Amino acid sequence: TLGRGTQNDTSGGQRKILLLRELLERDTHSITRAMLHKKYWLQGSVAEWDDAVVSAKEAGLIEIVNMSGTLVYEMTPERVKEIKEFLAGKGKQL
């Protein structure tokens, strides 16, 4: 039924990985809230994505910037470098 989880549902952890991958791969290392929800609407509700964003912010991975009423999720260049170096050292990618 609608609203019930299935084995194909995206978990909170998977949403966080999608968010980090999206920010790492973008030239600006940023995405608006609306763009994120439009691109990944099948992978979770607005509330679930908001939870993933807040979790990433609380972990110090991203910043949330309000630009004239538009929420923008940004990863700083320093954080991008740190994450890429960490993943390279582990021989992994997001």
Backbone as CSV, one residue per row, in Angstrom:
resi,resn,N_x,N_y,N_z,CA_x,CA_y,CA_z,C_x,C_y,C_z
1,THR,0.834,-1.192,0.000,0.000,0.000,0.000,0.875,1.251,0.000
2,LEU,0.281,2.330,-0.414,1.018,3.591,-0.453,1.448,3.981,0.949
3,GLY,2.711,4.355,1.082,3.220,4.759,2.383,3.892,3.638,3.149
4,ARG,3.673,2.410,2.703,4.328,1.272,3.353,5.676,1.041,2.701
5,GLY,6.681,0.740,3.516,8.014,0.497,2.998,8.112,-0.821,2.243
6,THR,8.983,-0.846,1.254,9.285,-2.078,0.539,10.790,-2.251,0.549
7,GLN,11.245,-3.397,0.101,12.685,-3.622,0.080,13.379,-2.720,-0.915
8,ASN,12.651,-2.072,-1.834,13.247,-1.168,-2.813,13.289,0.274,-2.323
9,ASP,12.736,0.541,-1.166,12.743,1.902,-0.630,14.170,2.354,-0.343
10,THR,14.394,3.652,-0.503,15.687,4.230,-0.186,15.726,4.511,1.310
11,SER,16.763,4.036,1.980,16.896,4.252,3.419,17.472,5.634,3.694
12,GLY,17.418,6.032,4.945,18.007,7.306,5.347,19.488,7.366,5.027
13,GLY,20.186,6.272,5.243,21.618,6.215,4.934,21.881,6.362,3.447
14,GLN,21.050,5.725,2.644,21.206,5.832,1.193,20.930,7.255,0.714
15,ARG,19.952,7.908,1.333,19.668,9.312,0.971,20.860,10.198,1.304
16,LYS,21.500,9.958,2.436,22.673,10.754,2.817,23.805,10.553,1.819
17,ILE,24.003,9.316,1.381,25.041,9.046,0.378,24.698,9.735,-0.934
18,LEU,23.440,9.674,-1.348,23.023,10.370,-2.574,23.273,11.870,-2.471
19,LEU,22.960,12.443,-1.316,23.169,13.879,-1.097,24.649,14.224,-1.191
20,LEU,25.491,13.483,-0.489,26.927,13.766,-0.510,27.509,13.570,-1.903
21,ARG,27.096,12.511,-2.577,27.579,12.264,-3.942,27.172,13.413,-4.865
22,GLU,25.928,13.839,-4.740,25.433,14.946,-5.575,26.270,16.205,-5.361
23,LEU,26.542,16.536,-4.115,27.320,17.740,-3.823,28.769,17.601,-4.262
24,LEU,29.357,16.437,-4.070,30.750,16.228,-4.482,30.909,16.317,-5.994
25,GLU,29.921,15.850,-6.743,30.023,15.804,-8.202,29.676,17.122,-8.891
26,ARG,28.966,17.995,-8.214,28.591,19.273,-8.825,29.770,20.233,-8.815
27,ASP,29.911,21.015,-9.890,31.000,21.995,-9.971,30.956,22.985,-8.812
28,THR,29.740,23.398,-8.438,29.593,24.394,-7.372,29.518,23.765,-5.986
29,HIS,29.408,22.439,-5.945,29.246,21.696,-4.683,28.050,22.220,-3.896
30,SER,26.999,22.588,-4.637,25.775,23.075,-3.995,24.562,22.676,-4.829
31,ILE,23.402,22.639,-4.162,22.144,22.339,-4.829,21.031,22.997,-4.022
32,THR,20.006,23.485,-4.698,18.883,24.070,-3.971,17.999,22.947,-3.442
33,ARG,17.239,23.273,-2.438,16.310,22.299,-1.862,15.333,21.818,-2.930
34,ALA,14.809,22.753,-3.723,13.840,22.399,-4.762,14.456,21.462,-5.804
35,MET,15.694,21.740,-6.212,16.361,20.889,-7.204,16.597,19.490,-6.650
36,LEU,16.995,19.406,-5.394,17.234,18.114,-4.761,15.950,17.287,-4.745
37,HIS,14.852,17.916,-4.321,13.583,17.197,-4.238,13.069,16.817,-5.619
38,LYS,13.266,17.666,-6.592,12.814,17.367,-7.951,13.595,16.193,-8.533
39,LYS,14.896,16.164,-8.310,15.744,15.108,-8.869,15.521,13.765,-8.181
40,TYR,15.314,13.797,-6.878,15.265,12.550,-6.108,13.903,12.274,-5.472
41,TRP,12.836,12.745,-6.062,11.521,12.602,-5.442,11.108,11.139,-5.268
42,LEU,11.622,10.246,-6.085,11.280,8.832,-5.929,12.016,8.165,-4.769
43,GLN,13.096,8.790,-4.304,13.905,8.180,-3.250,13.513,8.624,-1.847
44,GLY,12.466,9.384,-1.707,12.031,9.769,-0.373,11.113,10.967,-0.396
45,SER,10.413,11.143,0.706,9.516,12.287,0.848,10.323,13.549,1.160
46,VAL,9.659,14.671,1.093,10.304,15.940,1.435,10.830,15.882,2.865
47,ALA,10.034,15.353,3.767,10.454,15.260,5.177,11.673,14.354,5.336
48,GLU,11.713,13.245,4.597,12.857,12.342,4.696,14.127,12.998,4.161
49,TRP,14.003,13.747,3.058,15.166,14.457,2.528,15.612,15.563,3.474
50,ASP,14.645,16.267,4.049,14.996,17.313,5.014,15.743,16.724,6.200
51,ASP,15.325,15.538,6.652,16.021,14.858,7.749,17.464,14.525,7.359
52,ALA,17.663,14.052,6.128,19.012,13.719,5.653,19.889,14.965,5.612
53,VAL,19.321,16.077,5.163,20.068,17.335,5.083,20.447,17.828,6.476
54,VAL,19.497,17.817,7.389,19.773,18.269,8.760,20.848,17.388,9.394
55,SER,20.776,16.099,9.162,21.774,15.184,9.697,23.166,15.510,9.138
56,ALA,23.253,15.763,7.837,24.547,16.107,7.222,25.066,17.434,7.763
57,LYS,24.166,18.380,8.008,24.584,19.668,8.573,25.100,19.487,9.993
58,GLU,24.373,18.729,10.795,24.775,18.501,12.183,26.115,17.768,12.266
59,ALA,26.418,16.959,11.255,27.696,16.248,11.208,28.814,17.145,10.680
60,GLY,28.474,18.370,10.292,29.470,19.306,9.792,29.874,19.071,8.349
61,LEU,29.069,18.315,7.615,29.407,17.997,6.231,28.939,19.052,5.241
62,ILE,27.844,19.721,5.554,27.298,20.727,4.642,26.848,21.958,5.419
63,GLU,26.582,23.010,4.671,25.978,24.225,5.213,24.634,24.425,4.513
64,ILE,23.703,25.030,5.218,22.414,25.390,4.642,22.359,26.907,4.588
65,VAL,22.223,27.446,3.388,22.248,28.889,3.173,20.893,29.328,2.638
66,ASN,20.361,30.409,3.193,19.115,30.975,2.695,19.460,32.135,1.769
67,MET,19.223,31.949,0.478,19.501,32.990,-0.517,18.179,33.538,-1.022
68,SER,17.770,34.643,-0.444,16.520,35.304,-0.848,15.334,34.349,-0.816
69,GLY,15.240,33.557,0.236,14.113,32.655,0.400,14.299,31.286,-0.233
70,THR,15.405,31.080,-0.903,15.707,29.781,-1.510,16.775,29.087,-0.668
71,LEU,16.459,27.891,-0.194,17.431,27.145,0.594,18.426,26.468,-0.336
72,VAL,19.704,26.668,-0.040,20.789,26.078,-0.822,21.643,25.241,0.117
73,TYR,21.899,24.008,-0.294,22.762,23.117,0.466,24.132,23.172,-0.176
74,GLU,25.154,23.495,0.621,26.501,23.685,0.100,27.508,22.852,0.875
75,MET,28.510,22.372,0.144,29.654,21.728,0.758,30.844,22.648,0.503
76,THR,31.548,23.019,1.556,32.676,23.932,1.405,33.816,23.239,0.664
77,PRO,34.658,24.020,-0.029,35.803,23.427,-0.728,36.706,22.618,0.211
78,GLU,36.867,23.089,1.436,37.694,22.373,2.404,37.104,21.002,2.717
79,ARG,35.782,20.960,2.905,35.108,19.692,3.215,35.162,18.753,2.010
80,VAL,35.001,19.305,0.793,35.104,18.486,-0.422,36.468,17.819,-0.482
81,LYS,37.512,18.614,-0.262,38.881,18.096,-0.306,39.078,17.017,0.758
82,GLU,38.611,17.290,1.957,38.753,16.347,3.065,38.067,15.018,2.766
83,ILE,36.839,15.064,2.241,36.092,13.837,1.951,36.753,13.069,0.806
84,LYS,37.171,13.783,-0.239,37.819,13.109,-1.371,39.128,12.457,-0.945
85,GLU,39.896,13.122,-0.099,41.146,12.531,0.396,40.866,11.312,1.269
86,PHE,39.857,11.397,2.105,39.480,10.277,2.955,39.084,9.075,2.116
87,LEU,38.225,9.304,1.115,37.766,8.212,0.260,38.922,7.631,-0.562
88,ALA,39.818,8.486,-1.037,40.963,8.015,-1.820,41.860,7.129,-0.964
89,GLY,42.042,7.496,0.288,42.845,6.707,1.206,42.229,5.341,1.491
90,LYS,40.915,5.278,1.421,40.207,4.016,1.646,40.039,3.238,0.352
91,GLY,40.392,3.872,-0.792,40.210,3.218,-2.083,38.759,3.084,-2.448
92,LYS,37.933,4.034,-1.987,36.483,3.958,-2.201,35.972,5.220,-2.878
93,GLN,34.763,5.117,-3.367,34.010,6.257,-3.873,32.641,6.224,-3.222
94,LEU,31.985,7.361,-3.196,30.604,7.378,-2.692,29.685,6.811,-3.730
